[in-house]
């Protein structure tokens, strides 16, 4: 039995995995788990990941959850080029440093902008008050400045002169608020150039293909979301936005 990746490309970590595997010619079977339909909650999927989250990996009888763990598993198993997760101690430490920081910062704040601009109005029938949305956007702006000043600095990529897993994980997260209508690359030339470099390395066509679904997210209607998830999402989003 070959390698199976359980993914929904609306999810940022799933896109990182998909792009990494495809750009490194890693053979895998794409198992589409539609989050909006609640397929991650099915009994069948829980056999792969009892945490009921994507991405998930199945390699023979071995299963693995958590996107960073899966990325590192693939990098090691398929001996991908060293620059993705450098053998150099300090370069690897730079990658680890970013991956440790990003979850509550770039991921946390970027996701919040996306959810409050796209899902909240869809489920409640009304947009978030402008002053609250402005506050949430400003939280993202703060961590974007930290990302530029601390992690990117004047380097081509986070770990130095070559792209790494840190860059890929960062960029797919930043595309989430962009898909919601907040072009955070505008007026940030350093960030825009870094984006261009990362896309060139992985392939622009592959990058666009992976993001096609999220850029069509505004076509999503409430009836396409599983009923049991609607109230759950609504409750969580209102709590976040309060």
C-alpha positions as CSV (number, residue, x, y, z in Angstrom):
1,X,0.0,0.0,0.0
2,X,1.4,3.4,-1.0
3,X,1.6,6.7,0.7
4,X,-1.8,8.4,1.2
5,X,-2.3,12.1,2.1
6,X,-5.6,13.2,3.5
7,X,-6.1,16.8,2.5
8,X,-8.5,19.7,1.9
9,X,-6.7,22.5,0.0
10,X,-8.9,25.1,1.8
11,X,-6.6,24.4,4.7
12,X,-3.2,26.2,4.8
13,X,-1.2,23.2,6.2
14,X,-2.7,20.9,3.7
15,X,-1.6,23.3,0.9
16,X,1.9,23.3,2.3
17,X,2.0,19.5,2.3
18,X,0.5,19.3,-1.2
19,X,3.0,21.8,-2.7
20,X,6.0,20.2,-0.9
21,X,5.1,16.7,-2.1
22,X,4.3,17.7,-5.6
23,X,7.4,20.0,-6.1
24,X,9.6,17.2,-4.8
25,X,8.0,14.5,-7.0
26,X,6.9,12.5,-3.9
27,X,4.4,9.8,-5.0
28,X,1.2,9.9,-3.0
29,X,-2.5,9.2,-3.3
30,X,-4.6,12.4,-2.7
31,X,-7.4,11.5,-0.4
32,X,-9.8,14.5,-0.4
33,X,-11.4,15.2,3.0
34,X,-14.0,18.0,2.5
35,X,-14.0,20.0,5.8
36,X,-17.1,21.9,4.9
37,X,-19.1,18.7,4.6
38,X,-17.8,17.4,7.9
39,X,-15.9,14.5,6.4
40,X,-13.1,14.9,8.9
41,X,-15.6,13.8,11.6
42,X,-16.6,10.5,10.0
43,X,-15.9,7.2,11.6
44,X,-13.9,6.2,8.6
45,X,-11.6,9.2,8.8
46,X,-11.1,8.8,12.6
47,X,-9.4,5.5,11.9
48,X,-6.7,7.6,10.1
49,X,-6.7,10.5,12.6
50,X,-8.7,10.3,15.8
51,X,-8.0,14.0,16.3
52,X,-10.4,14.6,13.4
53,X,-8.1,17.1,11.6
54,X,-6.4,17.4,8.3
55,X,-3.8,16.9,7.1
56,X,-3.2,13.3,7.9
57,X,-0.8,10.7,6.5
58,X,-1.1,7.0,6.0
59,X,2.0,5.1,4.9
60,X,1.1,1.4,4.9
61,X,-0.2,0.7,8.4
62,X,1.6,3.8,9.8
63,X,-0.5,6.9,10.4
64,X,0.6,10.4,11.3
65,X,-1.2,13.7,12.3
66,X,0.1,17.3,12.5
67,X,1.3,19.1,9.4
68,X,4.9,19.9,10.6
69,X,5.4,16.3,11.7
70,X,4.2,15.1,8.3
71,X,6.4,17.5,6.4
72,X,9.5,16.4,8.3
73,X,8.5,12.7,7.8
74,X,8.3,13.2,4.1
75,X,11.6,15.2,4.0
76,X,13.4,12.4,5.8
77,X,11.8,9.4,4.1
78,X,12.2,10.8,0.6
79,X,15.6,12.5,1.3
80,X,14.4,15.8,-0.3
81,X,17.1,18.4,-1.1
82,X,18.9,19.6,2.1
83,X,17.7,23.2,1.8
84,X,14.2,22.2,2.8
85,X,15.3,21.2,6.3
86,X,19.0,22.0,6.4
87,X,21.6,19.6,8.0
88,X,23.6,22.7,9.0
89,X,22.8,23.1,12.8
90,X,22.2,26.9,12.7
91,X,20.2,27.0,9.5
92,X,18.0,24.2,10.8
93,X,17.6,26.1,14.1
94,X,16.3,29.1,12.1
95,X,13.7,26.8,10.4
96,X,12.7,25.3,13.8
97,X,12.5,28.8,15.3
98,X,10.0,30.0,12.7
99,X,7.9,26.8,12.8
100,X,7.7,27.2,16.6
101,X,6.7,30.8,16.5
102,X,4.3,30.8,13.5
103,X,1.4,28.9,14.9
104,X,0.1,31.5,17.4
105,X,1.3,34.4,15.3
106,X,1.2,34.3,11.5
107,X,-1.2,31.4,11.5
108,X,-3.3,32.6,14.4
109,X,-3.7,36.2,13.3
110,X,-4.0,35.4,9.5
111,X,-6.7,32.8,10.1
112,X,-8.7,35.2,12.3
113,X,-8.8,37.8,9.5
114,X,-9.9,35.1,7.1
115,X,-12.6,33.7,9.3
116,X,-14.1,37.1,10.4
117,X,-14.1,38.4,6.8
118,X,-15.4,35.3,5.1
119,X,-17.1,32.8,7.3
120,X,-18.6,35.1,10.0
121,X,-20.7,37.2,7.6
122,X,-21.7,34.0,5.8
123,X,-23.0,32.3,8.9
124,X,-24.5,35.3,10.8
125,X,-25.8,37.2,7.8
126,X,-24.0,40.4,8.9
127,X,-20.4,41.6,8.6
128,X,-18.2,42.3,11.7
129,X,-18.4,46.0,12.7
130,X,-15.6,47.9,10.9
131,X,-13.9,48.9,14.1
132,X,-13.6,45.3,15.3
133,X,-12.4,44.1,11.9
134,X,-9.8,46.9,11.9
135,X,-8.5,45.7,15.3
136,X,-8.2,42.1,14.0
137,X,-6.4,43.3,10.9
138,X,-4.0,45.4,13.0
139,X,-3.1,42.3,15.1
140,X,-2.0,40.7,11.8
141,X,-0.1,43.8,10.8
142,X,1.9,43.6,14.1
143,X,3.0,40.0,13.4
144,X,3.7,40.8,9.8
145,X,6.2,43.4,10.9
146,X,7.8,41.0,13.3
147,X,8.0,38.4,10.5
148,X,9.8,40.9,8.3
149,X,12.1,42.4,11.0
150,X,13.0,39.2,12.9
151,X,12.6,36.3,10.5
152,X,13.1,37.6,7.0
153,X,15.4,40.6,7.7
154,X,17.4,41.3,4.5
155,X,17.8,37.6,3.5
156,X,16.2,36.0,0.4
157,X,14.6,33.4,2.6
158,X,14.1,32.7,6.3
159,X,17.0,30.3,6.7
160,X,19.3,32.3,4.4
161,X,20.0,32.0,0.7
162,X,17.8,29.0,0.0
163,X,14.1,28.2,0.5
164,X,13.1,26.0,3.4
165,X,10.0,24.4,4.9
166,X,9.7,27.6,7.0
167,X,9.1,29.8,3.9
168,X,6.6,27.4,2.4
169,X,4.6,27.2,5.7
170,X,4.7,31.0,6.1
171,X,3.5,31.8,2.6
172,X,0.5,29.4,2.4
173,X,-0.6,31.0,5.7
174,X,-0.3,34.5,4.4
175,X,-2.4,33.6,1.3
176,X,-5.4,33.0,3.6
177,X,-6.1,36.7,4.4
178,X,-5.3,37.5,0.8
179,X,-8.0,35.2,-0.3
180,X,-10.4,37.0,2.1
181,X,-9.7,40.3,0.3
182,X,-6.8,41.7,2.4
183,X,-3.8,42.1,0.1
184,X,-1.1,42.2,2.7
185,X,1.7,42.2,0.1
186,X,0.6,45.7,-1.1
187,X,2.9,48.3,0.3
188,X,5.3,45.7,1.6
189,X,7.8,45.3,-1.2
190,X,10.2,43.1,0.8
191,X,7.4,40.7,1.6
192,X,6.2,40.8,-2.1
193,X,9.7,40.0,-3.4
194,X,10.1,37.1,-0.9
195,X,6.7,35.7,-2.1
196,X,7.8,35.9,-5.7
197,X,11.1,34.0,-4.9
198,X,9.2,31.2,-3.0
199,X,6.7,30.8,-5.8
200,X,9.4,30.6,-8.4
201,X,11.2,27.8,-6.4
202,X,8.1,25.6,-6.0
203,X,6.6,26.5,-9.4
204,X,4.1,29.3,-10.0
205,X,1.6,26.9,-11.7
206,X,1.7,24.4,-8.9
207,X,1.3,27.3,-6.3
208,X,-1.7,28.7,-8.2
209,X,-3.3,25.2,-8.6
210,X,-3.0,24.6,-4.8
211,X,-4.7,28.0,-4.1
212,X,-7.5,27.8,-6.6
213,X,-10.1,26.6,-4.1
214,X,-9.3,29.2,-1.5
215,X,-9.4,32.0,-4.0
216,X,-12.9,30.8,-5.0
217,X,-14.0,30.8,-1.3
218,X,-16.3,33.8,-1.8
219,X,-18.6,31.5,-3.9
220,X,-19.2,29.5,-0.8
221,X,-22.8,29.5,0.5
222,X,-24.0,28.5,3.9
223,X,-26.0,25.6,2.5
224,X,-22.7,24.0,1.4
225,X,-21.6,23.7,5.0
226,X,-22.7,20.7,7.0
227,X,-25.6,21.7,9.3
228,X,-23.9,20.4,12.4
229,X,-20.8,22.5,11.6
230,X,-22.7,25.7,11.0
231,X,-23.6,26.3,14.6
232,X,-20.2,25.1,15.8
233,X,-18.4,27.5,13.5
234,X,-20.8,30.4,14.3
235,X,-20.3,29.9,18.1
236,X,-16.5,29.8,17.7
237,X,-16.4,32.8,15.4
238,X,-18.6,35.0,17.5
239,X,-16.4,34.1,20.5
240,X,-13.3,35.0,18.6
241,X,-14.7,38.3,17.4
242,X,-16.0,39.4,20.8
